[in-house]
């Protein structure tokens, strides 16, 4: 009985892995282009927040310079990895005394401190696992900026 179970398990494992690797019914190029298109079409996101005693509107995006790339993965469940890189502009409204005033701001500009540091736009990367049933986000990263006289930037995980 143990031998039969082992043979059945080995057959099932072999069948599934062969199916996953040979099933090419989905178009990776179309998936990558669709993700690029969707990110490029995202609107700017605005939020109003309170910091200490002041209110301010902050905006991120819209995404720009969006690039998607797909490469093979050694996983049976997710045979491909899709990497999406994009820039996000960051801008702020002036400091306000009330939430209502901050919500009414329409002219947002990059922080002068961020501009001096060369960080008014951030480079971001999302990594997805891909199979014929869809995609799954695994990692969100941002590229740290290289400061004058400093070391080159590196990718660090972004909190969700």
VOTORBA-815888 format. One record per residue: residue in one letter; residue number from 1; x, y, z of N, C-alpha, C in turn. Coordinates in steps of 0.2 Angstrom, whole numbers, plus 5000, padded with zeros to 4 digits. Layout:
N
 rest  nr n.px n.py n.pz ca.px ca.py ca.pz c.px c.py c.pz
    a NUM    X    Y    Z     X     Y     Z    X    Y    Z
...
***
This chain:
160
 rest  nr n.px n.py n.pz ca.px ca.py ca.pz c.px c.py c.pz
    x   1 5004 4994 5000  5000  5000  5000 5004 5006 5000
    x   2 5010 5006 5004  5014  5012  5004 5017 5014 4998
    x   3 5019 5008 4994  5022  5009  4987 5017 5012 4983
    x   4 5011 5010 4983  5006  5013  4978 5005 5020 4980
    x   5 5005 5022 4986  5004  5029  4988 5009 5033 4985
    x   6 5015 5031 4986  5021  5034  4984 5021 5035 4976
    x   7 5019 5030 4973  5019  5030  4965 5014 5035 4963
    x   8 5008 5035 4966  5002  5039  4965 5004 5047 4966
    x   9 5008 5048 4972  5010  5055  4973 5015 5057 4968
    x  10 5020 5053 4966  5025  5055  4962 5022 5056 4955
    x  11 5017 5052 4953  5013  5053  4946 5010 5060 4947
    x  12 5006 5061 4952  5002  5067  4953 5007 5073 4953
    x  13 5012 5073 4956  5017  5079  4956 5020 5080 4949
    x  14 5022 5074 4946  5025  5075  4939 5019 5078 4934
    x  15 5013 5075 4935  5008  5078  4930 5007 5085 4931
    x  16 5006 5087 4937  5005  5094  4939 5010 5099 4936
    x  17 5016 5097 4938  5022  5101  4936 5022 5101 4928
    x  18 5021 5096 4925  5022  5096  4917 5016 5100 4915
    x  19 5010 5100 4917  5004  5104  4915 5006 5111 4916
    x  20 5008 5113 4922  5010  5120  4923 5015 5123 4919
    x  21 5020 5119 4917  5025  5122  4913 5023 5122 4905
    x  22 5019 5117 4903  5018  5117  4896 5011 5121 4894
    x  23 5008 5123 4899  5001  5127  4898 5003 5134 4896
    x  24 5003 5136 4890  5004  5143  4888 4998 5146 4885
    x  25 4992 5145 4888  4986  5148  4886 4985 5155 4887
    x  26 4990 5158 4891  4989  5165  4892 4995 5169 4889
    x  27 4994 5175 4888  4999  5179  4884 5002 5184 4889
    x  28 5008 5182 4890  5012  5186  4895 5013 5193 4893
    x  29 5014 5194 4886  5015  5201  4884 5009 5205 4885
    x  30 5003 5202 4884  4997  5206  4885 4996 5208 4892
    x  31 4998 5203 4897  4997  5204  4904 5002 5210 4906
    x  32 5008 5210 4904  5013  5215  4905 5010 5222 4902
    x  33 5008 5222 4896  5005  5228  4893 4999 5231 4897
    x  34 4995 5226 4899  4989  5228  4903 4990 5231 4909
    x  35 4995 5228 4913  4997  5231  4919 5001 5238 4918
    x  36 5005 5239 4913  5008  5245  4912 5002 5250 4910
    x  37 4997 5249 4906  4992  5253  4904 4988 5255 4910
    x  38 4986 5250 4915  4982  5252  4921 4986 5257 4925
    x  39 4992 5255 4926  4996  5260  4931 4997 5267 4928
    x  40 4998 5267 4921  4999  5274  4918 4992 5278 4918
    x  41 4987 5274 4919  4980  5278  4919 4978 5280 4926
    x  42 4982 5278 4931  4980  5279  4938 4980 5287 4939
    x  43 4975 5290 4942  4975  5297  4944 4979 5298 4950
    x  44 4981 5305 4950  4984  5307  4956 4980 5306 4962
    x  45 4983 5304 4968  4980  5302  4974 4981 5308 4979
    x  46 4976 5311 4982  4977  5317  4986 4974 5315 4993
    x  47 4977 5316 4998  4975  5315  5005 4976 5322 5009
    x  48 4972 5323 5014  4973  5329  5019 4974 5326 5025
    x  49 4980 5328 5029  4982  5325  5035 4983 5331 5040
    x  50 4983 5329 5046  4985  5334  5052 4992 5332 5054
    x  51 4997 5337 5054  5003  5335  5057 5005 5341 5063
    x  52 5006 5338 5069  5006  5343  5074 5000 5347 5075
    x  53 5000 5354 5073  4995  5358  5074 4992 5361 5067
    x  54 4995 5358 5062  4994  5361  5055 4990 5356 5051
    x  55 4986 5358 5046  4983  5354  5041 4987 5355 5034
    x  56 4987 5349 5030  4990  5350  5024 4988 5345 5019
    x  57 4987 5347 5013  4985  5342  5007 4992 5339 5004
    x  58 4992 5333 5003  4998  5329  5000 4995 5325 4994
    x  59 4999 5325 4989  4997  5322  4983 5003 5317 4980
    x  60 5001 5311 4978  5006  5306  4975 5004 5305 4968
    x  61 5008 5305 4963  5007  5303  4957 5004 5309 4952
    x  62 5001 5307 4947  5000  5300  4944 5007 5297 4942
    x  63 5007 5290 4942  5013  5287  4940 5015 5289 4933
    x  64 5022 5289 4932  5024  5290  4925 5030 5286 4924
    x  65 5033 5286 4918  5038  5282  4916 5037 5274 4918
    x  66 5031 5272 4917  5029  5265  4919 5032 5260 4914
    x  67 5036 5255 4917  5039  5249  4913 5038 5243 4916
    x  68 5035 5238 4912  5034  5231  4915 5038 5226 4911
    x  69 5041 5221 4915  5045  5216  4912 5043 5209 4915
    x  70 5043 5204 4911  5041  5197  4913 5047 5193 4912
    x  71 5048 5189 4917  5054  5184  4916 5052 5177 4919
    x  72 5055 5172 4917  5053  5165  4920 5055 5165 4927
    x  73 5051 5161 4931  5052  5159  4938 5052 5152 4939
    x  74 5056 5149 4943  5057  5142  4944 5051 5139 4948
    x  75 5046 5143 4950  5040  5140  4953 5036 5136 4949
    x  76 5033 5131 4951  5028  5127  4948 5021 5131 4948
    x  77 5020 5134 4954  5013  5137  4955 5013 5144 4951
    x  78 5018 5147 4951  5019  5154  4948 5025 5154 4943
    x  79 5024 5152 4937  5030  5151  4932 5033 5157 4930
    x  80 5030 5163 4931  5033  5169  4929 5033 5175 4934
    x  81 5038 5179 4934  5038  5185  4938 5037 5191 4934
    x  82 5033 5196 4936  5032  5202  4932 5034 5208 4937
    x  83 5039 5212 4934  5042  5217  4938 5039 5224 4935
    x  84 5036 5228 4939  5034  5234  4936 5037 5240 4940
    x  85 5040 5245 4936  5044  5250  4939 5040 5257 4936
    x  86 5040 5262 4941  5037  5268  4939 5039 5273 4944
    x  87 5038 5280 4942  5039  5286  4946 5033 5288 4949
    x  88 5034 5291 4955  5028  5294  4958 5030 5301 4960
    x  89 5027 5306 4958  5029  5313  4960 5025 5314 4967
    x  90 5028 5318 4971  5026  5320  4978 5025 5327 4978
    x  91 5019 5330 4980  5018  5337  4981 5014 5338 4987
    x  92 5014 5345 4989  5011  5347  4995 5008 5353 4994
    x  93 5002 5354 4998  4999  5361  4998 5002 5365 5004
    x  94 5001 5371 5005  5004  5375  5010 5001 5373 5017
    x  95 5004 5375 5023  5001  5373  5029 4995 5377 5031
    x  96 4990 5374 5033  4984  5377  5035 4982 5376 5042
    x  97 4977 5381 5044  4975  5380  5051 4969 5375 5052
    x  98 4965 5374 5046  4959  5370  5047 4959 5364 5041
    x  99 4956 5359 5042  4955  5354  5037 4951 5356 5031
    x 100 4946 5360 5032  4943  5363  5026 4947 5367 5022
    x 101 4951 5371 5025  4956  5375  5021 4961 5371 5017
    x 102 4963 5366 5020  4968  5361  5016 4964 5357 5011
    x 103 4958 5355 5012  4954  5352  5007 4953 5356 5001
    x 104 4953 5363 5002  4952  5367  4996 4958 5369 4992
    x 105 4964 5367 4994  4970  5368  4990 4970 5364 4983
    x 106 4971 5368 4978  4972  5365  4972 4979 5366 4969
    x 107 4983 5371 4971  4989  5372  4969 4994 5368 4973
    x 108 4996 5362 4972  5001  5358  4976 5008 5359 4972
    x 109 5013 5359 4976  5020  5359  4973 5025 5355 4977
    x 110 5030 5352 4974  5035  5348  4978 5038 5352 4984
    x 111 5039 5349 4989  5043  5352  4995 5049 5355 4993
    x 112 5051 5361 4995  5058  5363  4993 5064 5359 4996
    x 113 5062 5356 5002  5067  5351  5005 5068 5345 5000
    x 114 5063 5342 4998  5063  5337  4993 5067 5338 4987
    x 115 5065 5344 4984  5069  5346  4978 5076 5347 4979
    x 116 5078 5350 4985  5085  5350  4986 5089 5344 4987
    x 117 5085 5339 4989  5088  5332  4990 5087 5328 4984
    x 118 5084 5331 4978  5083  5327  4972 5077 5321 4973
    x 119 5073 5322 4978  5068  5317  4979 5061 5319 4978
    x 120 5060 5324 4974  5053  5326  4973 5049 5321 4969
    x 121 5052 5316 4966  5049  5310  4962 5053 5304 4965
    x 122 5049 5299 4966  5052  5293  4969 5051 5287 4964
    x 123 5056 5283 4963  5056  5277  4959 5053 5271 4963
    x 124 5048 5268 4960  5045  5262  4964 5045 5256 4960
    x 125 5045 5250 4963  5045  5244  4960 5040 5239 4963
    x 126 5035 5236 4959  5031  5231  4962 5033 5224 4959
    x 127 5033 5219 4962  5035  5213  4960 5029 5208 4961
    x 128 5027 5205 4955  5021  5200  4955 5023 5193 4953
    x 129 5019 5188 4956  5020  5182  4953 5014 5181 4948
    x 130 5016 5177 4943  5011  5176  4938 5010 5169 4936
    x 131 5003 5167 4935  5001  5161  4932 4995 5162 4927
    x 132 4993 5156 4925  4987  5157  4920 4981 5160 4923
    x 133 4980 5159 4930  4974  5162  4933 4975 5169 4935
    x 134 4980 5172 4935  4981  5179  4937 4988 5181 4940
    x 135 4988 5187 4943  4994  5189  4946 4993 5190 4953
    x 136 4999 5190 4957  4999  5191  4964 5005 5195 4966
    x 137 5003 5201 4970  5008  5205  4972 5012 5202 4978
    x 138 5019 5202 4977  5023  5199  4982 5027 5205 4986
    x 139 5030 5210 4982  5034  5215  4985 5033 5221 4982
    x 140 5033 5226 4987  5033  5234  4985 5039 5237 4987
    x 141 5043 5240 4982  5050  5243  4984 5050 5250 4982
    x 142 5054 5254 4985  5056  5260  4982 5064 5261 4982
    x 143 5066 5265 4977  5073  5266  4976 5075 5272 4981
    x 144 5080 5271 4985  5082  5276  4990 5087 5281 4985
    x 145 5086 5287 4986  5090  5292  4982 5097 5292 4984
    x 146 5101 5294 4980  5108  5295  4981 5109 5302 4983
    x 147 5112 5303 4988  5113  5310  4991 5120 5312 4988
    x 148 5121 5319 4988  5128  5321  4986 5134 5318 4990
    x 149 5138 5315 4986  5144  5312  4990 5142 5305 4993
    x 150 5136 5303 4992  5134  5297  4996 5135 5291 4991
    x 151 5132 5285 4994  5132  5279  4990 5127 5279 4986
    x 152 5127 5274 4981  5121  5274  4976 5115 5271 4979
    x 153 5109 5273 4977  5103  5271  4979 5102 5264 4979
    x 154 5098 5261 4983  5096  5254  4983 5089 5253 4984
    x 155 5086 5247 4982  5079  5246  4983 5078 5243 4990
    x 156 5073 5246 4993  5071  5244  5000 5063 5243 5000
    x 157 5061 5238 5004  5054  5237  5004 5050 5243 5007
    x 158 5044 5244 5003  5039  5249  5005 5034 5246 5010
    x 159 5032 5250 5015  5027  5247  5019 5020 5247 5015
    x 160 5015 5243 5017  5009  5243  5013 5004 5248 5016
***
